[in-house]
C-alpha cells in the first residue's frame, strides 16, 4: 500500500472515512499505519436539500484506522464542478 500512496504525495486526494466524512486536500505524508497528513484540506458535507458545504480544515491528520478509501482528484474536473448545485445524501458510518 505504501508504494501506491507514494505516487499521491503532493497531489490532491479525496479520503472517505469510516464515519462517513469526505476530506479533500494535498497529501503531504503518511506512515506505515496509513496515518495521512493533508495540507490545504477541507471537508465536503453533503446534503439532500442544499449544495455541498466545504468546511476548511487546513493542515489535518487522518488516522489510518479511520481511512476507508483514498483516491487522487483530477483538479481540472474538480474545479469545474458546481458544488453549490450538487445534492446528495450524506454517507452513513461504517458499522463493524
N, C-alpha and C positions, 0 to 999 in steps of 0.2 A: 504494500500500500504506500509506503513512504516514497518509493521511486515515482509512483504516479502523482503524488502530491508535489514533488519537487518541480514538476513542469508547470504547476499552478502558482509558484512563487512570483510575487509582484504582478499578478493578474487578478482581474475582478472575478470573484466567485460568489455563488449563492449556496447557502447552507440551510438545510431543513433540520430542525432539532426534534428530539423525541417529544418535546412538549408542544409541537405544532407551530413553532416560530420559523420565519424565513428571514435570514440575515444575509445581507449583501455587503461585500467590502473587498478590499485588496488584501490578499493573503500575504502576510509578511513572514510567517514562520510556523513551525509545528514541531512536535516531539514524537517519541516512539509510541505514545498512547493516543495520538491524534488530537492532542490539545492544540487548538488553532489560534493564531494571533492574526487579527484583522485590523487594518487601518482604514480610516475614512469609511467606517461601516454605518449601516442603518438597517433597521428592521422594517419589513414591509408587512403592515397589518391589513388583512383582507376583511371586507365587509360585503354582505349581500345587498345592503341599501345605500352605501356610499362608496366612493372610489377608494383606491389603495392609499392608506396613510403611511408616510415614511417617517419613522422616528429616528432621529440622529443619535448614534451611539459613540461615534469617534473610534478611538483605539479600544478594541474589545477582544476578550479571550473567550472562546467557546470550549468547554470541557469535552474531551474526546468521548467520554461515555454518553454524551448528550447528542452527538452527531449521528444523523440518520443518512443524509445524502449530502454530497458536496459535488459541485459542478462548475465549470467555467461559464461565465456570462459573455455573450457576444456584445461588446459595448455599443456597436453601431445599432444593432437591433434593439437593445435595451433602451438606448437614448431616444429612439423613435416611438416608443410606447407611450400612450396617453394614460398614465396610471390613474388619473382622476376619473376616467370613464370605465375602468375595469371593475366589474362586480364579481365577487366570488365568496363562497362560504369559507370561514376560517378553518384551518386544518385542525383536526382533533389530535389530542395527545395519543402517543403510542401506549397501549396497555400491555404489560408483560405478564 
